[in-house]
Each structure stands twice: as structure tokens, then as C-alpha cells.
Amino acid sequence: MKQLNIAVLIPCLNEGDTIFDTVRSYRDSLINFNLNIYVYDNNSTDNTVEEAHRSGAIVKYEPIQGKGSVVRRMFSDVDADVYLLVDGDMTYDSKAASSMVSKLLENNLDMVTGVRISEDENTYRFGHRFGNKLLTSIVKNIFGARVSDMLSGYRVFSRRFVKTFCANSSGFEIETELSVHALTMRMPIDEIDTKYFARPEGSQSKLNTYKDGLKILRVIFELVRDEKPLAFFGSFAFIFILISFILANPIISNFLDTGLVPRLPTVVLIVGLSISGLLSLGVGLILDSVSKSRREAKRLAYLNFNKKN
């Protein structure tokens, strides 16, 4: 264990009240590992940087706003054998870190997620809890039922995962992107139940329930479009063609009875919908082939990655 280099990655925005205790708690919990703790400040206006320096962490900066931007920078800059990603607000149980790292190493996994368990309903706001369950259910139904807390910010990664992950998100959507990446690549992943605590008094969440929830929904929409284009565009094709058949039925019946074609505008609409449906199906088939090629390229990069690089 001492030979492995473990990097604890902590993205921070105005966490001056908690970052010192956060760094100290993970240093104590991972005492059996060769540990480096990185705090990446994201334009904090309080004493986050000073407290991070005082804790002994390696302090770096990311000027582009958003958690996704910080994670992208951390994954690019930091070299380690194992990466632990956690928030700097003291809401996650640092005592679970050693078990998460050990599970990753012992089972040769690429990601272990800390599933948040809270005994106090007030600790985990209803809006966040409901939104997480809803969004997780959507992802499970589309990409696979191997995640139960998609929006958890407490994760351990292999070097192979980190160095072959192309982060596109800018904000809190990054957790969704991490989960979907692991699912679409069919990586070996697992979860561990971890305690989830209330924020210390004076500390405020940066997550906006509705605004960030809509952003996450948009990212799921985009990921479905990019990763499953045949299903995405095929559903539109099905809707367009179904509507055209429903509209055409009375017109065809009337033509068979009278030999006349009434309601010319409806006929034009039916033709337009039919063409749109066939075009959507064609686009889906073409993009599905492109998506498979991209997925194969990513898979080869993942399989060929040398952990010692």
C-alpha cells in the first residue's frame, strides 16, 4: 500500500470554514497510503486558500468557473495510481475512504462510488434527494442499473479511468458524465454505503436544486443523443410515422369509398411527417454507426492504457 501513490482531489469554492478539517480527516484516514492531497480553488472569495495552505495540502487554481471545469483540470494535472474525489464541505465520511480505495485495488475496479446514507432527513434536502432518485432512475433505465447514487461526489478512480476520461461538463453535471462514461464503457465498478452528514453551521451548498437539476437533465439528454443515437432518433421516427398513419387512416378510407382525396393540407402534413420520420431513422442509423466507432476507439484507448505511464 505504501508503494501506491494516492491523490485526494478536492475542488473548492468558498469552503474556508471546512477545508482545513476536510484535509486533516483524509490524511488521518489514509495514513497507510502514500498520500498527496490537492485542493483546487475555483475563484473563492473567502479564506479557502489560506486554510488549505495551513492544512498542508497542495493548493492549485482553476479560473474557469464550475465543478466540471475543476475536475477536468485535476484529472489533467495530477498523476497518481489511485484518485479519490471528494467535496471540501465535511459532508462525506472520511473513514470510508480506506475501504473504498481497498475495494478498488482488491477487485481491480475502475470506480467505486460512495452511496450517501443519512439518518437525518434534514441533512439531505428533500429536493436534492428526490431529484437524485429521479435522475438516477432515468440513467439506470437507459444506460444500465449499476448505479444507485449517480450524483454522489465521493468517488475513487483507477488511473486508467482518469486518464481516458474526456470531461465535457462545466458544472455539477460532471457526476452524471462520470457515471454514464463508466456504464457505456462497461467498466468494472462498485459502490459502498457511506454516511452523509449535514454541512457545518455557516457553510452553504453551491448546488441549486432546480437550475442544476435542469442542467443535469440536459446532459442526460445529450448523452442519450450521443451514446444511443439510434434509440434517440428512432423514437422521433416512430412518433412521426405513427402520427402520419393516424392522420392517413380516414383519408385512405374516404378514397377507397369515393375515389376522392379530401383535405389536401392534411395530406401534405402526412407526407411531411412521413419524410421526417424516414429522415430521422436514417440519421439514427448513420450516427449509430459513428457512435459505435467512437466507442470502439475509446475502448481500445482504455484497454491499451499502461498504468505505469
C-alpha positions in Angstrom: 0.0 0.0 0.0 2.8 2.4 0.8 4.2 2.0 -2.7 0.9 3.2 -4.3 0.5 6.9 -4.8 -3.0 8.1 -3.8 -4.2 11.5 -4.8 -7.1 13.1 -2.9 -8.7 15.7 -5.2 -10.8 18.4 -3.5 -12.5 21.0 -5.7 -13.3 24.1 -3.6 -15.4 27.2 -3.8 -15.7 29.2 -0.6 -15.1 26.3 1.8 -12.9 28.3 4.2 -14.9 27.0 7.2 -14.4 23.3 6.4 -11.4 22.8 4.2 -8.8 22.5 7.0 -10.8 19.8 8.8 -11.5 18.0 5.5 -7.8 17.8 4.6 -6.9 16.7 8.1 -9.6 14.0 8.2 -8.5 12.3 4.9 -4.8 12.5 5.9 -5.7 10.6 9.1 -8.0 8.1 7.3 -5.5 7.2 4.6 -2.4 7.0 6.8 -1.4 3.7 5.4 -1.0 5.0 1.9 1.5 7.3 0.2 -0.8 10.3 0.0 -0.9 13.7 -1.7 -3.9 15.9 -1.1 -4.7 18.5 -3.7 -7.1 21.4 -3.2 -8.1 23.2 -6.4 -9.6 26.6 -5.7 -12.3 27.8 -8.1 -12.2 31.6 -7.5 -13.1 31.6 -3.8 -13.7 34.9 -2.2 -13.2 33.8 1.4 -10.2 32.3 3.2 -10.3 28.9 1.5 -6.8 29.3 0.0 -5.3 30.3 3.3 -6.9 27.4 5.2 -5.9 24.9 2.5 -2.3 26.1 2.8 -2.5 25.8 6.6 -3.7 22.3 6.3 -0.6 21.2 4.3 -2.5 20.5 1.1 -1.1 21.1 -2.3 -3.0 24.2 -3.5 -3.7 24.9 -7.2 -6.1 27.1 -9.1 -8.7 26.7 -11.8 -10.1 30.1 -13.0 -12.8 28.7 -15.3 -15.9 28.5 -13.1 -17.7 25.3 -12.4 -17.0 21.9 -10.7 -16.8 20.2 -14.1 -14.0 22.6 -15.1 -12.1 21.9 -11.9 -12.4 18.1 -12.2 -11.2 18.3 -15.9 -8.2 20.3 -14.7 -7.4 18.0 -11.8 -7.6 14.9 -14.0 -5.2 16.5 -16.5 -2.7 17.8 -14.0 -2.4 15.2 -11.3 -0.5 11.9 -11.7 -1.2 9.0 -9.3 -2.1 5.3 -9.1 -5.5 5.9 -7.4 -7.6 9.1 -7.3 -10.1 9.9 -4.6 -12.5 12.7 -5.5 -14.4 14.4 -2.6 -16.0 17.7 -1.7 -14.4 20.1 0.8 -17.5 20.6 2.9 -17.1 17.8 5.5 -20.4 16.1 4.4 -18.8 12.8 3.4 -17.4 10.3 5.8 -13.6 10.2 5.6 -13.5 7.0 7.5 -14.9 5.2 4.4 -12.1 6.3 2.2 -9.7 3.5 3.1 -12.4 0.9 2.4 -13.2 2.5 -0.9 -9.6 2.5 -2.0 -9.0 -1.1 -0.8 -12.2 -2.3 -2.7 -10.9 -0.6 -5.9 -7.5 -2.3 -5.6 -8.5 -5.7 -4.4 -11.2 -6.1 -7.1 -9.2 -4.3 -9.8 -12.1 -1.9 -10.4 -12.1 1.4 -12.2 -14.6 3.3 -10.0 -16.0 3.0 -6.5 -18.8 5.4 -5.5 -19.7 6.3 -2.0 -23.5 6.0 -1.8 -24.9 8.6 0.6 -26.8 7.2 3.7 -28.2 9.8 6.0 -30.3 9.0 9.1 -31.4 12.6 9.5 -33.9 13.7 6.7 -32.9 17.3 7.2 -29.3 16.5 6.3 -30.1 15.6 2.7 -32.7 18.1 1.5 -35.9 16.6 0.1 -35.5 18.4 -3.3 -31.9 17.0 -3.7 -33.0 13.6 -2.5 -36.0 13.4 -4.9 -34.0 14.9 -7.8 -31.2 12.4 -7.3 -33.6 9.5 -7.3 -35.4 10.7 -10.4 -32.3 11.4 -12.4 -30.6 8.2 -11.2 -33.7 6.2 -12.3 -33.6 7.8 -15.8 -29.9 6.9 -16.2 -30.4 3.3 -14.8 -33.2 2.7 -17.3 -31.3 4.0 -20.3 -27.7 3.0 -19.6 -27.8 0.2 -17.1 -28.8 -0.4 -13.5 -25.4 -0.4 -11.8 -25.6 2.9 -10.1 -27.8 3.9 -7.1 -26.4 7.4 -6.3 -25.5 9.0 -9.6 -24.9 12.4 -8.1 -22.6 11.4 -5.3 -19.4 13.5 -5.3 -17.5 10.8 -3.3 -15.6 8.5 -5.7 -12.4 6.6 -6.1 -11.0 6.0 -9.6 -8.2 4.0 -11.2 -5.5 5.8 -13.1 -6.8 4.1 -16.3 -10.3 5.7 -15.7 -9.0 9.2 -15.1 -6.6 9.3 -18.0 -9.0 8.0 -20.5 -12.0 10.2 -19.4 -12.9 13.2 -21.6 -14.8 15.6 -19.3 -17.1 17.9 -21.2 -19.3 19.2 -18.4 -18.7 22.5 -16.7 -20.7 22.3 -13.5 -22.4 19.8 -11.2 -23.3 17.7 -14.3 -19.8 16.1 -14.0 -21.1 13.3 -11.7 -23.6 12.3 -14.3 -21.0 12.3 -17.0 -18.6 10.1 -14.8 -21.4 7.6 -14.2 -22.5 7.4 -17.8 -18.9 7.0 -19.0 -18.4 4.1 -16.8 -21.7 2.5 -17.8 -21.3 2.9 -21.6 -17.7 1.6 -21.4 -18.9 -1.3 -19.3 -16.1 -0.7 -16.8 -15.9 -2.8 -13.6 -17.4 -0.5 -10.9 -18.9 -0.9 -7.5 -20.4 1.1 -4.6 -20.0 1.4 -0.8 -22.6 2.8 1.6 -21.2 5.9 3.3 -22.5 8.2 6.0 -23.7 11.6 4.8 -23.5 14.5 7.2 -25.1 17.9 7.4 -23.0 20.9 6.4 -21.4 22.6 9.4 -23.1 25.8 10.5 -22.1 28.7 8.3 -21.3 26.5 5.3 -23.6 26.8 2.3 -24.3 24.5 -0.6 -23.4 25.7 -4.1 -26.0 23.3 -5.7 -29.2 25.0 -7.0 -31.9 22.3 -6.9 -33.8 23.5 -9.9 -31.2 25.2 -12.0 -28.6 22.4 -11.7 -31.3 19.8 -11.9 -32.3 21.1 -15.4 -28.6 21.2 -16.4 -28.2 17.5 -15.4 -31.4 16.6 -17.4 -29.9 18.4 -20.4 -26.7 16.5 -20.0 -28.6 13.2 -19.8 -30.5 14.2 -23.0 -27.2 15.0 -24.8 -25.6 11.8 -23.6 -28.5 9.7 -24.9 -28.3 11.5 -28.2 -24.5 10.9 -28.5 -24.3 7.4 -27.0 -27.6 5.9 -28.2 -28.4 7.8 -31.4 -30.5 5.0 -33.0 -32.8 4.9 -30.0 -32.9 8.7 -29.7 -33.7 9.5 -33.4 -35.6 6.2 -33.9 -38.1 7.3 -31.2 -38.8 10.5 -33.2 -39.1 8.5 -36.4 -41.7 6.2 -34.6 -43.7 9.2 -33.4 -43.7 11.0 -36.8 -44.7 7.8 -38.7 -47.3 6.9 -36.1 -49.0 10.3 -36.3 -48.9 10.2 -40.1 -50.7 6.7 -40.1 -53.3 8.0 -37.7 -54.0 11.0 -39.9 -53.9 9.0 -43.1 -56.4 6.3 -42.0 -59.7 8.4 -42.5 -58.3 9.8 -45.8 -57.5 6.4 -47.2 -60.9 5.1 -46.1 -62.6 8.0 -47.9 -60.5 7.5 -51.0 -61.5 3.8 -51.1 -65.2 4.7 -50.8 -65.4 7.7 -53.1 -62.2 7.7 -55.2 -61.6 11.3 -53.9 -58.8 12.7 -51.7 -60.3 15.4 -49.4 -58.4 17.7 -47.0 -55.3 18.4 -49.2 -53.5 20.2 -46.4 -53.7 17.1 -44.2 -52.3 15.0 -47.0 -49.3 17.5 -47.3 -48.8 17.2 -43.5 -48.9 13.4 -43.7 -46.3 13.4 -46.4 -44.1 15.8 -44.4 -44.3 13.7 -41.3 -43.5 10.5 -43.2 -40.5 12.1 -44.8 -39.4 13.5 -41.4 -39.7 10.0 -39.8 -37.7 8.3 -42.5 -35.0 11.0 -42.3 -34.9 10.7 -38.5 -34.5 6.9 -38.9 -31.7 7.4 -41.5 -29.9 9.9 -39.3 -30.2 7.5 -36.3 -28.7 4.6 -38.3 -25.8 6.7 -39.6 -25.0 8.2 -36.2 -25.3 4.8 -34.5 -22.5 3.5 -36.7 -20.4 6.6 -35.9 -21.2 6.1 -32.2 -20.0 2.5 -32.3 -16.8 3.5 -33.9 -16.2 6.2 -31.3 -17.0 3.7 -28.5 -14.6 1.2 -30.0 -11.8 3.8 -30.2 -12.4 4.8 -26.6 -12.4 1.1 -25.5 -9.1 0.5 -27.3 -7.6 3.5 -25.7 -8.9 2.3 -22.3 -7.5 -1.3 -22.8 -4.2 -0.1 -24.2 -3.6 2.3 -21.4 -0.4 1.5 -19.5 -1.0 2.2 -15.8 2.7 2.9 -15.4 2.8 5.7 -17.9 
